[in-house]
Amino acid sequence: MTLRELVRPYAAAFASRFLQMLQYRAAAYAGFVTQCWWGGIKIMVLAAFYGSAAAAGAPMSLAQAITYTWLAQGLLALMPWFGDPEVAQAVRTGAVAYDRLRPVDAYTLWFVRSAGWIAARVLPRVALMLAFAGIVLPMVGLDQWAWQPPGGLAAGAGFAASALLALLLSAAFVMLLNIAAAAALNERGINTLASPIVIVFSGNLLPLALLPDAWQTALLLQPLAGVMDIPARIYFGQFDGAQMLAALGLQCMWVVLLVAFGRAAMARTMRRLEVQGG
């Protein structure tokens, strides 16, 4: 069997889930409006903070913090704070048993489906956010509140590579939530626990650079930083040259480790799987 034949079912699964999720345009528009609202509130809080004496010596400028906020709001759907609802439904109904019978690798099948689900939710919202915060706001004279361009061509290219790795990292996290839902036969508990952890440690709530200096090394090395904070730092040019390569390597390492752990956990879970429904 050729490589093309091996990849074909997974590529088809990714494409079908991606196209399926693109049909939900109303959800994308509603999410965009909500994220603009919350983004504006967060920016006002940041502006108040930078206007105080406590902001002296801050590791990023107000313009960078504003761009970080718009970037975080645009990439909000990238955050792996809950599992794939399709997998959760299959667990509840017992349809998960069908994936055990398919002539494909179950982990890879779930992974590409989850990646397609995430990508289709992210792309429309980040495009709308960029158009609003990067084009409309400067046109109406609100340049200081706008989404600023990347720190250079190298920063832009590095951000693109980092964003792709962030998608894979997010899918790997979602897979862990999927496996936990299959083991517990319910996704509510693990999703409730995951949400606050992901929001804080990814940097989505607040740039990790603004947290205490003593925490910075640990915050940067933990895997959730690769979902949001590392791509943002590359975008600003804070990580360039060897630092950028090290940051991309860190993301790659966590993708490999989480996929390996997820595969082992899924094999164990599937051996003990109890199917409900029918």
ChimeraX attribute file (.defattr): number of C-alpha atoms within 10 A of each C-alpha:
attribute: neighborCount
match mode: 1-to-1
recipient: residues
	/A:1	5
	/A:2	6
	/A:3	7
	/A:4	9
	/A:5	9
	/A:6	11
	/A:7	11
	/A:8	11
	/A:9	14
	/A:10	19
	/A:11	15
	/A:12	14
	/A:13	18
	/A:14	22
	/A:15	18
	/A:16	15
	/A:17	19
	/A:18	21
	/A:19	13
	/A:20	13
	/A:21	18
	/A:22	20
	/A:23	11
	/A:24	12
	/A:25	13
	/A:26	10
	/A:27	14
	/A:28	22
	/A:29	14
	/A:30	12
	/A:31	19
	/A:32	22
	/A:33	15
	/A:34	13
	/A:35	20
	/A:36	20
	/A:37	12
	/A:38	15
	/A:39	20
	/A:40	17
	/A:41	12
	/A:42	19
	/A:43	20
	/A:44	14
	/A:45	12
	/A:46	17
	/A:47	17
	/A:48	11
	/A:49	14
	/A:50	16
	/A:51	12
	/A:52	9
	/A:53	8
	/A:54	9
	/A:55	17
	/A:56	10
	/A:57	8
	/A:58	11
	/A:59	14
	/A:60	16
	/A:61	12
	/A:62	19
	/A:63	17
	/A:64	20
	/A:65	24
	/A:66	24
	/A:67	25
	/A:68	27
	/A:69	26
	/A:70	29
	/A:71	23
	/A:72	25
	/A:73	26
	/A:74	25
	/A:75	23
	/A:76	21
	/A:77	21
	/A:78	26
	/A:79	25
	/A:80	27
	/A:81	22
	/A:82	21
	/A:83	24
	/A:84	23
	/A:85	13
	/A:86	14
	/A:87	22
	/A:88	23
	/A:89	16
	/A:90	19
	/A:91	26
	/A:92	18
	/A:93	15
	/A:94	16
	/A:95	17
	/A:96	22
	/A:97	17
	/A:98	10
	/A:99	15
	/A:100	12
	/A:101	10
	/A:102	10
	/A:103	8
	/A:104	14
	/A:105	12
	/A:106	18
	/A:107	18
	/A:108	14
	/A:109	19
	/A:110	23
	/A:111	23
	/A:112	23
	/A:113	25
	/A:114	29
	/A:115	26
	/A:116	25
	/A:117	26
	/A:118	24
	/A:119	23
	/A:120	22
	/A:121	22
	/A:122	20
	/A:123	17
	/A:124	17
	/A:125	25
	/A:126	21
	/A:127	14
	/A:128	17
	/A:129	23
	/A:130	17
	/A:131	13
	/A:132	18
	/A:133	24
	/A:134	20
	/A:135	15
	/A:136	16
	/A:137	16
	/A:138	16
	/A:139	12
	/A:140	8
	/A:141	10
	/A:142	11
	/A:143	16
	/A:144	13
	/A:145	20
	/A:146	22
	/A:147	26
	/A:148	22
	/A:149	14
	/A:150	20
	/A:151	15
	/A:152	12
	/A:153	12
	/A:154	16
	/A:155	24
	/A:156	18
	/A:157	14
	/A:158	23
	/A:159	24
	/A:160	15
	/A:161	14
	/A:162	27
	/A:163	23
	/A:164	14
	/A:165	21
	/A:166	27
	/A:167	24
	/A:168	26
	/A:169	29
	/A:170	25
	/A:171	30
	/A:172	27
	/A:173	27
	/A:174	26
	/A:175	30
	/A:176	22
	/A:177	24
	/A:178	29
	/A:179	26
	/A:180	22
	/A:181	23
	/A:182	24
	/A:183	19
	/A:184	16
	/A:185	20
	/A:186	16
	/A:187	24
	/A:188	13
	/A:189	11
	/A:190	18
	/A:191	19
	/A:192	12
	/A:193	12
	/A:194	17
	/A:195	14
	/A:196	12
	/A:197	12
	/A:198	20
	/A:199	18
	/A:200	15
	/A:201	22
	/A:202	25
	/A:203	25
	/A:204	22
	/A:205	15
	/A:206	19
	/A:207	21
	/A:208	22
	/A:209	18
	/A:210	14
	/A:211	13
	/A:212	9
	/A:213	11
	/A:214	8
	/A:215	11
	/A:216	13
	/A:217	9
	/A:218	10
	/A:219	20
	/A:220	19
	/A:221	15
	/A:222	14
	/A:223	21
	/A:224	26
	/A:225	26
	/A:226	29
	/A:227	29
	/A:228	28
	/A:229	24
	/A:230	27
	/A:231	30
	/A:232	28
	/A:233	24
	/A:234	29
	/A:235	30
	/A:236	22
	/A:237	21
	/A:238	16
	/A:239	20
	/A:240	18
	/A:241	13
	/A:242	9
	/A:243	13
	/A:244	22
	/A:245	15
	/A:246	13
	/A:247	23
	/A:248	23
	/A:249	14
	/A:250	18
	/A:251	26
	/A:252	17
	/A:253	14
	/A:254	20
	/A:255	23
	/A:256	14
	/A:257	15
	/A:258	18
	/A:259	22
	/A:260	13
	/A:261	13
	/A:262	22
	/A:263	19
	/A:264	12
	/A:265	16
	/A:266	22
	/A:267	14
	/A:268	13
	/A:269	16
	/A:270	16
	/A:271	8
	/A:272	11
	/A:273	17
	/A:274	15
	/A:275	16
	/A:276	14
	/A:277	9
	/A:278	8
